[in-house]
Amino acid sequence: MDGAQARVQKAVNSMVSSLDKDSLRKLQADMYRCSTKCCEDKITSLEEVQQCIDSCSTRVNNAQNYIQSEIQMFQNRLQRCVLSCEDKIRDKISSTTNEGDMAKFRKEVEACAVKCADEHVNVIPQITKKMLNNLSSEKF
């Protein structure tokens, strides 16, 4: 089970790294260039400069919120899969279930959870591609 968790964590970390390098850094660089222009304007008031800087950071903030939301949805999907494994086994347990059966059921839950992890790791490239496409669109 620990190996499955490590594979999921590694895949999610890889996805986040890819999103950072392929999208977020460009948005951040654009934000800093925009903010620099705001600060170079000697005519505008302090409040207007702050509003300008805030406006510059909107796309980065929206992108970061989007990424966090997608990762949370991924984690929720994985958790629901594992909970479903546990529910299937819970339905098999009765008052006459002995220790041998319980050991077998624990192995079944673990095997099912590992399968969930593997299935979800396999979906990460598609999720990453979708997110990169969305992040490159003008809605951010």
N, C-alpha and C positions, 0 to 999 in steps of 0.2 A: 504494500500500500504506500509506503514511503517513497518508493521509486516512482509510482504513478503521480504522487503529489509533486515530486521534483520535476518530472517531465512537464506537467502542467505549468509549474512556476517558470521553468526555463522557456517554454513556448510563449507565455505571456510576457516575460521580460524581453524576449527577442522581438515580439510584436511592438512593444512600447518603444524599444530602441529604434526599430525601423520607422515608426511613426514620427519619432523625434527627429531622426536624421533626414527623412524624406519629406517632412512637411512642417513640423513645428519650428524647426530652426529658421526656415525661410520666413515664416510668419513673425517670429521673434525679431529677426533682423529687420524686417519691414517696420515692425513696431518701434524699434529703437531709432531707425532713420526718421520715421515720422515724428517721434518724440523730440529728436534733436532739432528738427525744423521748428517745432512748437517753441522750444526754448531759445532759439536764435532770433525769434521775432521780438524786437525791442519795443514795439509799439503797443502790443496787447497788454491787458491787465494781468495780474497774478491769477485771478479766477479764470480768465479766458485761456491762459496757458495751461492751467490744470485741467480744464475741460478738454482742451485739445489733446493733452497727454492721455487722459482717460479714453477719449475717442480712439486714439491710436492703439490702445490695448484691447479694444473690443474683440477683434478677430482672434487674437491669441487666447483670450479668456473663453470665448465661445468654443474654440477648438479644444482647449483643455477640458472644458466641461463635457463636450461631446465624447472625447476619449474616455473620460472617467465613467460616463453613463454607459458606453458600450462595454467596457470592461466589467462593470457591475452587472449588466445583463448577461454577459458570458458566465460570470461566476454564479449568478442565480440559476441559469440553465444547468450548469454542472451540479450544483447543489440539489436541484429538483431531481435530477437523474439519480443521484446517490440516495436521496430520500425514498425514491421509488424502489430502489433495490432493497432498502431496509423494510419498506412496507410489504413487499412480496414475501420476504422471509418471516416477518412478524405474523403474517396470515397463516403460516405453516406451524407456528408454535402453539402447542396446546398444553393442558395440564399434565398430559402423559409424556411430554417430551423429556427425554433423558439427556444426560451430559454428552453422550456420543452424538446424538442428533444435534445438540446445540453446537458442538464443535464443527459438525458438518455445515450447519447453517451459517456459522461465522465465516467459514471458508467461502460459501456461496455469496454472502454479502460482499466480502472482500473481492472476489473475482468479478462480481457485477460492478462494483465501484471502480475497479481498475479498467474495466471495459468502458465505463462512462468517461473516465479520464482520457483514455486513448481516443475515443470518438471525438471528444471535445478538442483535444490537441490537433486532431486532423482537420478540424473546422477553422482553426486559427488563421491559416493562410488566406482563406476566403474572407474572413472577417477583416483581416488586415488590408486586403485589396479593396474591399468595400469602403473601409474607413479612409484609406488614402484617396480614393476617388471622391468621396464626400468632402474631405478636407481641401482638395484642390479646387472644388467648386466655389462659386462666388458667394455662397450662402454663409460663409464664415468670414 
